Amino acid sequence: MWVSKVSQIIGSSTTSFEDAASAVVCRANRTLRGVNGVEVLDKSIKVEAGRIVEYRVRLKLVFDLAPHIDQHW
């Protein structure tokens, strides 16, 4: 039986919302196995001196947990 977990992760980019989301997914894939769903929960922009300096996204990632193995420590 497989069990999934949901986590919220925030990422940023100086280029675009798409790059910020891509950075989150790439980073998550380095440490999580089985990322199989992403939902954009929120987007925001950081502005300094009247210019956009950062695009931010808050994502909900869904990933599978390893199956239960009947082993005792």
N, C-alpha and C positions, 0 to 999 in steps of 0.2 A: 504494500500500500504506500502511496506517495502522499506527502503532506506539503502544502505550499505555505509560504510566509509572505507577508506584505510589509514593506518598509517605505518610509518617505525619505527622499534624499534631495538635497538642494545643490544645484550646480550653477556655474556662471561662465560667461564668455565675453570678451570685448568685441566680438564679431556679430553674433546673432543668437536668437532663442534656439534655433536648430543646432548650432554648435554647442550651446550650453547643455542641451538635452543629450546630444551625442557624447559629450564628455562624461556625463553621469553614467550612461549605459556602458561606455568603454571601461570606465573605472570599476563599475560594479562587476563586470564580467571578469575582471582580474582576480577577484576574491570570492565571488559567488558562482555557484554552478546552477544551471537551469533557469536563468532569467527568461521568462516566457511572456511577460506582459509589462507594459508601461502606460501609465495614464498621466497626462499633464494636469496637475492640480491648480497651479498658479504660475503666473508670469509677472515679472516686475522689471523695471529699468532703473538703474542708478544714474542720476544726472549730476554733473558738476559744472559750474560756470555756464549753464545753459546748453551743455552738450551731453549726449549719451556717452557714458564711459563703461557701462557694464549691463549685460542682459542676464537676468536670473530666472531660473525655472525651478519649481518644486514638483518633483515627480513621485508617483507611487509605483514602486517596482514590485512585481510578483515573481517569486522564484521558488523552485522546488527544494525541499529539504531531502537529504539522503534518506533512503528507506530504512525502516527499523530492522536492525539485525540482532538476532537473539544471541548475544554474547555477554558474558559476565566478566567484569574486571577482575 
